[in-house]
């Protein structure tokens, strides 16, 4: 077969592929486009002519101003930031320290706890949901605190994080460095934070991305813990919108746009890392 | 003797400092509630009163008699089968299309993954708007009968809507895992097969798919476990309706406990749901692991 013919047939295959991909891509983006289009329209136009570019009455920014106020966006946004941020910080800190000691110390209790964590990864949230509320709501009465939710996020994220740090430390952190530092008189905490922790960066990045995405979007657990309006996170606040103002399509549209914007901005900035992190998290 | 003693206290100190916080949070949030949850299945608790009367096996008996629970479980199994098959078929097809030398391949990847950045609740509302307003409006404009009435108002179509959104939500994520698997299949093997006279689709069927079994194992495991526990999307898109016809098991359990205040029964059903999921997920992983091929 001659080269030019083969090349041109490869080219057509390439073009067909791109056309198919572009079509599928447009279908995938369609809901976002429709959302964005209608978020700037007046309520009557959204209901009567949701497909048209602009309504009879033109575009408006009013939906955003009103939704911003009604869902208390600043408070809700800050709640989400605090809960996601502090949880991620504590998850990384506690799970890396725990994994380190699990790898380096051959104690029976370490082996037992590590196995227990591995098994617990198959337990879905729904199985512990009711007892969790019974213990922390009924017995201790400490629902409606951000700290309670953060503590639970940390607890639920431990197994997977310890597992990933465990694999990385065992395979990729040489013990010789630590022994040298030990001879020079450094204590275990100093050895960990000055020598080991900086080497964990790739796993830290992966875990921060995975947990930040999961916690930012989490609905069920926060909705059970935080029933006080002042503590709502973004997903809970949006839910309230649908229920209480279900006739206010215009406000709902604007609220949904505002709810997805932070994640989209972060994605545009960190796309490469997010995709790499998600793949690393799934395959390990 | 003293030295041994001091090294033991030293070790306990090290354990508490390093593993203490992690282990405490882990035990307090997962292990203790898990064990306590098993105890709860033998009690009847209304969610308010301080005492939880011991009722023996009564909850298990009422679960067996709870027809709606079993039908929601059956619906969930049906949903999982369809969703897992379609999500993975679409994801694998997208991975095949996107990988290779294609213009804008990174752009497409990033686009297909976008739904995964957004939580199920918000996705559900966006799609509720699409099904209730946009598609109906398209149906009216173009006179397409099956779009003119909202899908969410009929049980069968509301179920189909859940499947559509599930595909849209997860296929980009699974696609990334398949792409990682595809890049692991060496170019040499593919070229060798092409030189030996295989057609493109034969290469996919006999070379690529067998070498990518581990990606399939991961993706199918992930999609089974996620779809079995579907809640957010179910709540936001159909709210279990119309008339409770799309209430999946996780939502049923939630309602049993928090709306009907039958916490003991709800917990028993949660554990049954978990056991079924675990058995299916583990069996699937074992079967597909045994079929994996080393390149």
Interface residues (C-beta under 8 A of the other chain):
Chain A: X14 X17 X18 X20 X21 X24 X25 X28 X29 X30 X31 X32 X34 X35 X38 X46 X47 X49 X50 X51 X90 X94 X95 X97 X98 X100 X101 X102 X105 X107 X109 X110 X113 X116 X117 X120 X122 X123 X124 X125 X126 X127 X128 X129 X130 X131 X132 X134 X135 X138 X151 X152 X154 X155 X156 X158 X159 X162 X188 X189 X192 X213 X216 X217 X218 X219 X220 X235 X238 X239 X242 X249 X252 X253 X256 X259 X260 X263 X264 X267 X271 X274 X275 X278 X279 X282 X283
Chain B: X11 X14 X15 X17 X18 X19 X21 X22 X23 X25 X26 X28 X29 X30 X31 X32 X33 X34 X36 X37 X40 X45 X47 X50 X94 X97 X98 X100 X101 X102 X103 X104 X108 X109 X110 X111 X112 X113 X114 X115 X116 X117 X118 X119 X120 X121 X122 X125 X126 X127 X129 X130 X133 X134 X137 X138 X141 X168 X172 X173 X176 X177 X179 X180 X218 X222 X225 X228 X229 X231 X232 X236 X250 X253 X254 X257 X263 X266 X267 X270 X271 X273 X274 X277 X278 X281
